[in-house]
Amino acid sequence: MKPENLVIILVEPQGPINIGSVCRTMMNFGFTQLRLVNPTKHYKSLLAKKMALSAFTLLENALIFDDLQSALSDIQIAFGTTRRFGKYRNNFFTPGGAAEKLRETYQKVSCALVLGPEDTGLETKDLDLCQHFITIPIHDAYPSMNLSHALAVLLYEVSLKSDPKKKFTGSLPKELATGDEIERMFAHMKKSLLDIAFLDKQNPDHLLRAFRRIFGATGLTSRDIRIIRGMMSRIDWTENQRRKYTNVHHG
């Protein structure tokens, strides 16, 4: 999802501090398209400016509308945020699920994330204008979430899903070692660790199974195998030197 394809719409936002925080959150994640529906008349006040800091340009460039229908006039798909399920239960997404939907289905479509007033959330008439619905799973003890915090959760997931390989996984997926390489490593490990009496001769496989679990969980590459076998070879050499020394001085 390209940032220019996703519009953030705040319906009747009441607090200039919240509006400024929303601008800052948007800029954190690289989104710049902000629309406000019937906002507080103080939406560009000093409080908003202090909160937005360098993201205040988003607020200066925000488009203002009288109602949500007008704000959505050129939008193809809208995701409404709400804690109320009701008749929309079957169309609900978590933030991660919505981000997946945006990536898989609506990559080249003009979309909007619609957030309602701080105290009541979106009304039914506004939700009716949305095609999909997002709910953030928060604790029942305090189910009301700050506007910019909620948006941060949503935009984090959208950013994460937009380009997961390039931005967030770092290196390319590693190519794992073959079963043959792994078994030769364990055979070497078994011999080396028996030689230094680290393994119980009566039941050497007991501890080796623990190593299998440890290495199996992470997955080993050929390079990992070479490093581990290099360590075993060093153990072999050190043990041979110890035995030579022992034989010379105690022979």
Secondary structure as the mmCIF struct_conf table of DSSP 4:
data_model
#
loop_
_struct_conf.conf_type_id
_struct_conf.id
_struct_conf.beg_label_comp_id
_struct_conf.beg_label_asym_id
_struct_conf.beg_label_seq_id
_struct_conf.end_label_comp_id
_struct_conf.end_label_asym_id
_struct_conf.end_label_seq_id
HELX_RH_3T_P HELX_RH_3T_P1 PRO A 3 ASN A 5
STRN STRN1 LEU A 6 VAL A 11
BEND BEND1 GLU A 12 GLU A 12
HELX_RH_AL_P HELX_RH_AL_P1 PRO A 16 ASN A 28
TURN_TY1_P TURN_TY1_P1 PHE A 29 GLY A 30
STRN STRN2 GLN A 33 VAL A 37
BEND BEND2 ASN A 38 ASN A 38
TURN_TY1_P TURN_TY1_P2 LYS A 41 LYS A 44
BEND BEND3 SER A 45 SER A 45
HELX_RH_AL_P HELX_RH_AL_P2 LEU A 46 ALA A 52
HELX_RH_3T_P HELX_RH_3T_P2 LEU A 53 ALA A 55
HELX_RH_AL_P HELX_RH_AL_P3 PHE A 56 GLU A 60
TURN_TY1_P TURN_TY1_P3 ASN A 61 ASN A 61
STRN STRN3 LEU A 63 PHE A 65
BEND BEND4 ASP A 66 ASP A 67
HELX_RH_AL_P HELX_RH_AL_P4 LEU A 68 ALA A 71
TURN_TY1_P TURN_TY1_P4 LEU A 72 ASP A 74
BEND BEND5 GLN A 76 GLN A 76
STRN STRN4 ILE A 77 THR A 81
BEND BEND6 ARG A 83 ARG A 83
HELX_RH_3T_P HELX_RH_3T_P3 GLY A 86 ASN A 91
STRN STRN5 PHE A 92 PHE A 93
HELX_RH_AL_P HELX_RH_AL_P5 PRO A 95 GLU A 104
TURN_TY1_P TURN_TY1_P5 THR A 105 THR A 105
TURN_TY1_P TURN_TY1_P6 GLN A 107 LYS A 108
BEND BEND7 VAL A 109 VAL A 109
STRN STRN6 CYS A 111 LEU A 115
TURN_TY1_P TURN_TY1_P7 GLU A 118 THR A 120
HELX_RH_AL_P HELX_RH_AL_P6 THR A 124 LEU A 127
TURN_TY1_P TURN_TY1_P8 ASP A 128 LEU A 129
BEND BEND8 GLN A 131 GLN A 131
STRN STRN7 HIS A 132 ILE A 134
TURN_TY1_P TURN_TY1_P9 ASP A 140 ALA A 141
BEND BEND9 TYR A 142 TYR A 142
HELX_RH_AL_P HELX_RH_AL_P7 LEU A 147 SER A 162
BEND BEND10 ASP A 163 ASP A 163
HELX_RH_AL_P HELX_RH_AL_P8 PRO A 164 PHE A 168
BEND BEND11 THR A 169 THR A 169
BEND BEND12 SER A 171 SER A 171
HELX_LH_PP_P HELX_LH_PP_P1 LEU A 172 GLU A 175
STRN STRN8 LEU A 176 LEU A 176
HELX_LH_PP_P HELX_LH_PP_P2 ALA A 177 THR A 178
HELX_RH_AL_P HELX_RH_AL_P9 GLY A 179 ASP A 195
TURN_TY1_P TURN_TY1_P10 ILE A 196 ALA A 197
BEND BEND13 LEU A 199 LEU A 199
TURN_TY1_P TURN_TY1_P11 LYS A 201 GLN A 202
TURN_TY1_P TURN_TY1_P12 PRO A 204 PRO A 204
HELX_RH_AL_P HELX_RH_AL_P10 ASP A 205 THR A 218
STRN STRN9 THR A 221 THR A 221
HELX_RH_AL_P HELX_RH_AL_P11 SER A 222 HIS A 250
#
